[in-house]
Amino acid sequence: MTTATTTTARPKLSALTSTGAFIHRSYLHTLRTPDALVMAIALPTILMVLFTFVFGGAFDPSGGYVDYVVPGIILLCAGFGASSIAVDVAGDMATGIIDRFRTMPLRASTVITGNVIVTVLRNLVTTAIVIAVALALGFRPSAGPLEWFGVFLLVTGYILAITYLFAAVGLASSSPEAANGYGFILLFVPYISSAFVPIETMPDWLQPIAQANPLTPIIETIRGLLMGTDFGTQGWWAIGWIALILGFAIVWSTWLFARRSGRR
């Protein structure tokens, strides 16, 4: 007598359920590595204090340099906060845990989405803290509720774009150490923009590079919204650059994940 045994594959969980599971996983990782959160807040804050009190007198003897530098510090804060996802993603790929996820009835690709969502939320919290510190240092924006809402949308869009870009860097890296190195290079991009000094004060050969920097229109738009200055068409350029960076990062990260771990 022969007994036939049939194995029924477990149905795969929905993308929403899988994403929720990986959001919880990434949240727990954040709680277990508070030093990364502290550094994401401390480094931009230290830089803001440094630029305001050490270099600010040279840039603006009246003491108003803090009003100029805050938009750049906000984007720098976003970069520091987002860079950790590159190391996390590279670590997941290096340890082989993604292969383990692929054997489970869930969508392994949502591990990237979960990491991105938690990193964006964490970055928004650190950005709020940095702005609070800036206010304590004398930052006095003239923005109303509508302008603040515009700043929130712009900053959130930038954080989402830069987070996906760092996630792609993590997928493209051979190890967490390599991801950390590549991410560190990206953190220098804000310095070659209008974040800390007006572009016209730079050497002639550097001005076109700073003007073409995608962060320049984003910074000028945030500065205009906060301080009531005219930013002309920079707002449209800012939105366009954020959309382009986000679209490129999503496509690149999706392709890299499918290439390295198999499409799920």
N, C-alpha and C positions, 0 to 999 in steps of 0.2 A: 504494500500500500504506500503510495507516494503522496506526501502532503506538500502542496504548493504554497510558497510563502511570497507574499507580495509586500513591497515596501512603498508606502505612500509618502511622497515628499511633503514636508510641511510647507504650507503656503507662505510666501514671502510677505513680510510685514510691509505696510504702506510706507511711502517716503516720509509722510508726516510723523508716523510712529517711530521710524528709524531715526529721523532727525531729532526727535524729542529725546530718544535714548542717548544719542551722542552729545546733545546739549548738556544733559545731566552729567555725562562722563567728563566733558570739558570743564564744567562748573566745579566738579569735585577736584579735578587737577589744579584749578585755580586756587581752591581753598588749601590744597596741600603744598602749594608753592607760593606763599604770600610774598616772598622776597622779590619775585618778578613783578608783582603788582606795586610793591613799594618802590622799586627802582623806576618803574614806568611813571610814577608820580614824582619821585625825588629828582631825577635827572633834569626834566624840563623846568621844574621849580628852581633848582639850583642855577640853571642857565639863565632863567629870567632874573633872579636876584643878581647874578653876576653881570649880565648886560645892563641892568637898570642902575646898579650902584657903583660898579667898577668902570664900565665903559659909557654909561649913559650921559655923564657929564661932558664927555668929549663930543658926543653926537648932538646933544641938546642941553646946554647949560641951564635952561629954565626948569629942567626936571620933568619935562613932558615926554621923554623918550619911552617910558613905559606904555603910553598910549599907542606909540608906533609899533613896538616890538611884540605886543600880545598876539596879534594874528599869526605871526610866524611861530611863536612858541606853541600856539594851539596845534598847528600842523606838525611841529616837531614832536610834541607830546603824542600825537596820533601815530607817528612813525615809530617812536620808541615802544608804544603799547602794542602795535601790530607786529613788530619784528619777532616777538616771541612765538607767534604761530608758525613761522618758518622752521624754528627748531623743533616744535612739537610735531609738526607734520613729518619732517625728516626723520624724527625719532620713531614715529609709528611705522614709516616705510622701512626703516633699517632693522627694526626688531622683528618684523614679520607678523605683527599683530593684524595687519590688514588681511593677510591670508587666512587667519583665524576667523575674522569677521565674514569672509566670503563663504565659509562653511556653515554659517548661521542663516536662518531665514530672515535676513534683513538686507538692506541695500548698503553695501560697504562704502559706496561713494558718498553717502550722507555724513560720513565721519568728517569730511572737509566742511560741509555746511554747518554741522554742529559746532566745530571749532571756530568758524567764522562768526557765527551769531554771538557766541559767548565773548569772543575777543572784541567785537563791536560794542556790545553792552558795557564791557569792562572799560573800554576806551572812552565811552561817553561819560562814565563816572569820573575817570581820572581827568578828563577835560574840564568837567564842572569844578573839580577841586582846584585845578590850575587857574581857572578864571577867578575863583574865590580868593586865591592867594594874590593874584594880580590886583584885585580890588583892594585888598589889604595893603598893597604896596603903592596905592595911589592911582590905579587905573580908573578913569572916569569916562565911560562911554556915554554917548548921547542917544543911543538907540532906544526906540520905543518897542512895544510888544511885537509889532509886525516885523521890524528889523531883526529883533532877537530870534523870531521864528525863522526868518530867512537864513540867519547864521546857523541855527540848529540844523536846518535841512542841508545846507551846504557842507557843514562839518560832518554830519552823519553820512552824507554821500561820499565824501572824501575818505572817511574812516573805512567805510565798506569797500571802496575801491582799493585802498592801500592794503587792507587786510587780505583781500583775495589775491592781490599781487604777491604779498609775502607768502601766502599759502602755496602759490605756484612756485615761488623760489624754493620753498621747502621740498616740494615734489621733485624739482629739478636737481636738487642737491644730492650728493652721494652719502652724506652723513650729517648729523646735527651740527658738527663743528663747521663743516663747509657752509651750511645754511646760515649759521651765525655770522660767518665772514661776509657772505654775499649780502646779507641783510644790513650789516654795518656799513657797507658801501652806499646803499640806498639812503641811509640816514644823513648823508652829506649833501643830498640834493637841495634841501631848503636853504643851505648857506649860499648857493649860487642863484639867488633870486632876490626879490625885494623884501625878504623877511626881516632883515636886520639893518640894512642900510638902503637908501634910495639908489636905484640903478645908475642914475647919472653921476654918482660919486665914484663909480667903479672905473677901472682902466677902460680905454676905448675898445680894446679887443675883447673885453669880457662882457661889455654891455649887451651886445646882440645875443650872447648865450643866455644871460640872465633874463632878457626880454622874452626869449623863446622857451624858457623853463615853464613847464605846465603849472608849477606851483605859483608863479607870479600872478596870473589873473585870479587864482583862487584867493591868494593872500590879499590882493588889492580889493577884491569884492567884499571879503570879510571886514577889512579895514574900513571900507566905505560905508558898509551897513552899520558898523559899531560906532564910527566917529562922525558920520554924516557927511563925508567927503564924496565928491563926484567920482564914480569909477567907470563912467561911460559904458562902453561895450564889453568891459572886462567880465561882467556877470555872465554874458552868453559864452564867452571863451571858457570861463570857469566851469560852467555846466557841461560844455562840450568836452573839455578835457577829462572831467570826472567820468562822464559816460564812456569815453573812449578807453580810459584806463580800466574801468570796471569791465567793459565788454571784452577787452583783450585778456584781462586776468582770468575771467571766467572760462573763456574758450581755451586758454593755455593750460589752466589747472585741470580742466575736464579732459583734455587730450593727454596730459601727462599722467593723470590717474589711470585712465584707460590703458595707456601704454605700459605702465609699471605694474599694475595689479589686475588687469582684466576688467572689462566693462561689466557693471552690475546695475 
